[in-house]
Amino acid sequence: MTAYSVLDLVPVRDGGTVGEALDAATQLAKTAEDVGCKRFWVAEHHAMAGIAGGATSVVLAHIGNATSTIRIGSGGIMLPNHTPFQIAEQFGTLDALFPGRVDLGLGRAPGAGPELQRALRKDLHRAAEMFPQDVVELMALMAGETAIHPTPGLGARPEFWMLGSSLFGAQLAAKLGLPYAFASHFAPDHLDSALAVYRRDFQPSEAFEKPHVMVAMNLFVSDTEEEAEYLASSQLQAFVALRTGTPGKLPPPVRGYRESLPAPTQAMLAHIGQASAIGTPGQAAEAVRAFVSRTGADEVIFGGSMFDPQARCRSLRLAMETLTG
């Protein structure tokens, strides 16, 4: 049976505050738990006015306290931005606070320009080259296989995940016997080939005897297809702004936004939005099931920022009622 989860960027709305964004994330997590989602993940981004999840482990601690059963985790921690020891301590703390509920999804892409590299005091491109070794070191720190023992962290047992949007992450996940989450919600190009490589090369581990795949989708559900497209337009605007080098806070929705764009921009949005479920509950469920059929995924994680936090909660509720009803 397919499991469903939620990925949140903790979006900061135009005219809104970080505090409001964190409140919205909390309400979304509570909704996700209430409707039967398996996980609630927060993604790490830095120095972006429209995304408030930079201190990912701190956000997860707040989400964990506001919920009781749903798994909480990173989708993901960009390990090149940190040292393995720091992440062992942070997620060791989360594991102690919320035993049996913590996921540690790891990604390689630093996604940073020179300014952020200077702020973090790291050569992020060099750190990205060390990613496989750092993943192994992080796992060894928690397992007590290193000379220094993190406290908290020693003996912690978060569920490790490998994130990716290319063949690299698929190959590393397969080699380490980790579950693999593909970022198909914004980078669908290598989806099928990455999943094929992961499944072909998977080496069983203590945690997972066989491959385990999660795929990401954008989800926008409302009573009508037109209204769902309207709700999606905030994220579409954010995509366009990011691709044109002008990212900012999440803008309010605009009716007919997609149709107002020039043909090349519409084509760009159609391409990166291949893994999307936009429409009525029935239309969205049909799109999700078709994507699961195509990918053979064990889990689907839903992204999709909306300007109105209550609309996103309702969107998730409508989708889950149809998918699991």
VEXLUM-995503 format. One line per field, with one value per residue (C-alpha): residue number from 0; z, x negated, y negated. Coordinates in steps of 0.05 Angstrom, whole numbers. Each point is the difference from the previous one (the first is absolute). Layout:
% VEXLUM-995503
n	NUM, ... $
up	Z, ... $
east	X, ... $
north	Y, ... $
//
This chain:
% VEXLUM-995503
n	0, 1, 2, 3, 4, 5, 6, 7, 8, 9, 10, 11, 12, 13, 14, 15, 16, 17, 18, 19, 20, 21, 22, 23, 24, 25, 26, 27, 28, 29, 30, 31, 32, 33, 34, 35, 36, 37, 38, 39, 40, 41, 42, 43, 44, 45, 46, 47, 48, 49, 50, 51, 52, 53, 54, 55, 56, 57, 58, 59, 60, 61, 62, 63, 64, 65, 66, 67, 68, 69, 70, 71, 72, 73, 74, 75, 76, 77, 78, 79, 80, 81, 82, 83, 84, 85, 86, 87, 88, 89, 90, 91, 92, 93, 94, 95, 96, 97, 98, 99, 100, 101, 102, 103, 104, 105, 106, 107, 108, 109, 110, 111, 112, 113, 114, 115, 116, 117, 118, 119, 120, 121, 122, 123, 124, 125, 126, 127, 128, 129, 130, 131, 132, 133, 134, 135, 136, 137, 138, 139, 140, 141, 142, 143, 144, 145, 146, 147, 148, 149, 150, 151, 152, 153, 154, 155, 156, 157, 158, 159, 160, 161, 162, 163, 164, 165, 166, 167, 168, 169, 170, 171, 172, 173, 174, 175, 176, 177, 178, 179, 180, 181, 182, 183, 184, 185, 186, 187, 188, 189, 190, 191, 192, 193, 194, 195, 196, 197, 198, 199, 200, 201, 202, 203, 204, 205, 206, 207, 208, 209, 210, 211, 212, 213, 214, 215, 216, 217, 218, 219, 220, 221, 222, 223, 224, 225, 226, 227, 228, 229, 230, 231, 232, 233, 234, 235, 236, 237, 238, 239, 240, 241, 242, 243, 244, 245, 246, 247, 248, 249, 250, 251, 252, 253, 254, 255, 256, 257, 258, 259, 260, 261, 262, 263, 264, 265, 266, 267, 268, 269, 270, 271, 272, 273, 274, 275, 276, 277, 278, 279, 280, 281, 282, 283, 284, 285, 286, 287, 288, 289, 290, 291, 292, 293, 294, 295, 296, 297, 298, 299, 300, 301, 302, 303, 304, 305, 306, 307, 308, 309, 310, 311, 312, 313, 314, 315, 316, 317, 318, 319, 320, 321, 322, 323, 324 $
up	0, -20, 58, -5, 33, -2, -19, 25, -18, 56, -51, 22, -34, -32, 57, 51, 53, 18, 62, -42, -46, 59, 27, -69, -2, 68, -22, -64, 41, 46, -61, -31, 64, 5, -71, 6, -33, 18, 2, 3, -29, 0, -53, 16, -39, 19, -13, -37, 22, -17, 37, 76, 9, 3, 72, -19, 64, 42, -43, 7, 75, 0, -48, 42, 62, -36, -25, 31, -51, -69, -18, -6, -41, -48, -73, 4, 38, -50, 33, -36, 41, 65, 34, 12, 75, 3, -35, 46, 60, -30, -23, 61, 41, -44, 7, 76, 0, -49, 0, -59, -38, -31, -73, -23, -75, -28, -63, -35, -36, 40, -44, 21, -32, 25, 52, 35, -3, 36, 51, 15, 1, -47, -69, -18, -67, 34, 54, -53, -27, 70, 6, -4, 53, 44, -4, 22, 56, 24, 4, 35, 52, 20, 0, 47, -52, 7, 49, 24, 22, -10, 59, -18, -62, 23, -7, -36, -53, -48, -65, -51, -70, -62, -40, -72, -69, -40, -7, 54, 58, -28, -4, 71, 29, -34, 25, 72, 0, 16, -21, -57, -10, -68, -9, -59, 22, -29, -36, -37, -56, 28, 39, -38, -12, 73, 27, -48, 23, 73, -5, -43, 45, 68, 54, 60, 67, 72, -7, -68, -34, -66, -38, 27, -44, 16, -55, 9, -31, 1, 27, -10, 12, 5, -19, -72, -48, -10, 74, 8, -56, 34, 65, -38, -32, 61, -7, -75, 10, 49, -50, -54, 48, 20, -72, -18, 59, 39, 58, 56, 46, -22, -41, 3, -53, -67, -42, -70, 18, -42, -62, 7, -8, -66, -32, 21, 73, -3, -30, 57, 52, -35, -1, 73, 21, -31, 70, 19, 21, -11, -1, 36, 50, -53, -52, 50, 24, -72, -12, 63, -15, -72, 26, 50, -55, -44, 54, 44, 59, 71, 25, -27, 34, -16, -8, -25, 34, 3, 21, 44, 53, 13, -74, 2, 60, -35, -64, 38, 36, -64, -35, 57, 8, -73, -2, 63, 1 $
east	0, -27, -18, 10, -40, -10, -61, 1, -46, 30, 16, 1, 57, -5, 20, -8, -51, -45, 42, 62, -36, -19, 71, 26, -51, 24, 73, -18, -37, 60, 45, -48, 1, 76, 12, -48, -64, -62, -53, -8, -65, -32, -51, -64, -10, -41, 1, 66, 52, 58, -23, -5, -26, -74, -9, 32, -12, 29, 63, 7, -5, 59, 39, -14, 27, 63, 14, -1, -2, -22, -73, -40, -62, -44, 13, -55, -61, -52, -60, -54, 25, -17, -47, 24, -12, 47, 55, -11, 11, 61, 35, -23, 38, 62, -4, -3, 59, 42, -25, 22, 27, -61, -23, -67, 2, -67, -16, -65, 17, -25, 40, -42, -36, -64, 37, 30, -66, -33, 56, -5, -76, -3, -24, 66, -22, -57, 48, 48, -57, -7, 74, -4, -54, 38, 64, -39, -33, 67, 28, -63, 4, 70, -20, -59, -52, -42, -53, 44, 72, 53, 44, 57, -7, -35, 50, 52, 39, 33, 22, -52, 23, -39, 29, -16, 19, -55, -34, -52, 49, 32, -68, -19, 67, -7, -70, 17, 67, 40, 70, -1, 43, 0, 14, 46, 43, -50, -53, 34, -51, -38, 57, 8, -73, -18, 53, -23, -73, 20, 42, -52, -59, 33, -41, 41, -17, 19, 55, 28, -2, 28, 4, 49, 21, 34, 19, 19, 61, 31, 71, 53, 72, 64, 74, -13, -58, -1, -5, -56, -39, 11, -29, -59, -16, -39, -50, -2, -18, -54, -28, -3, -33, -52, -16, -8, -45, 50, 24, 40, 57, 58, 47, 76, 36, 20, 58, -20, -74, -26, 38, -28, -72, -39, -3, -72, 16, 63, -42, -50, 55, 31, -67, -20, 72, 6, 8, 62, 71, 42, 76, 60, -11, 17, -47, -56, 8, -1, -65, -32, 20, -26, -67, -5, 16, -55, -53, 18, -11, 11, 15, 22, -19, 42, -30, 36, -3, 64, 10, 59, -23, 71, 9, -61, 26, 67, -34, -37, 62, 41, -55, -11, 75, 3, -65, 13, 76 $
north	0, -69, -46, -75, -55, -76, -42, -72, -58, -42, -55, -73, -36, -68, -47, 56, 17, 58, 11, 7, 48, 44, -2, 22, 57, 24, 0, 37, 53, 8, 8, 51, 40, -4, 25, 59, -24, 39, -55, -75, -24, -70, -20, -39, -65, -60, -75, 2, -51, 46, 63, 6, 71, -16, 22, 66, 39, -57, -2, 76, -4, -49, 44, 61, -33, -21, 71, 69, 56, -25, 10, -65, -9, -38, -1, -13, -21, -25, 34, -41, -60, 35, 48, 72, -11, -60, 39, 60, -45, -35, 62, 39, -53, 7, 76, -6, -48, 40, 72, 41, -60, -33, 4, -28, -13, -22, -38, -19, -64, -61, -47, -59, -58, -33, -42, 60, 37, -57, -4, 75, -2, 60, 18, 31, 28, 37, 22, 27, 43, 30, 15, 77, 2, -49, 43, 61, -40, -25, 70, 24, -56, 22, 73, -12, 20, -63, -23, -58, 13, -54, -14, -2, 43, 64, 56, -43, 37, -49, 30, -20, -20, -20, -57, -14, -26, 36, 67, -18, 4, 63, 34, -20, 20, 68, 11, -18, 37, -62, -20, -50, -63, -32, -75, 9, -59, -49, 42, 57, 10, 60, 32, 65, 13, -15, 47, 55, -8, -1, 64, 36, -15, 2, 36, 23, -32, 11, -52, 19, 68, -26, -66, -51, -59, -66, -49, -73, -33, -69, 3, -53, 22, -38, 6, -18, 6, -75, -14, 51, -33, -67, 27, 29, -67, -25, 57, -9, -73, 21, 49, -53, -50, 51, 18, -73, -16, -41, 45, -31, 13, 44, -45, 0, 42, -28, 26, 20, -7, 58, -22, -71, 24, 4, 68, 16, -14, 42, 56, -6, 5, 59, 35, -9, 12, 69, 30, -40, 14, -62, 2, 29, 56, 51, -30, -6, 72, 24, -37, 27, 71, -6, -26, 57, 49, -30, -1, 59, -46, 26, -70, -68, -65, -62, -69, -61, -68, -41, -72, 19, 50, 23, 15, 45, 38, 8, 22, 55, 22, 5, 39, 49, 13, 20, 39, 40, 1 $
//
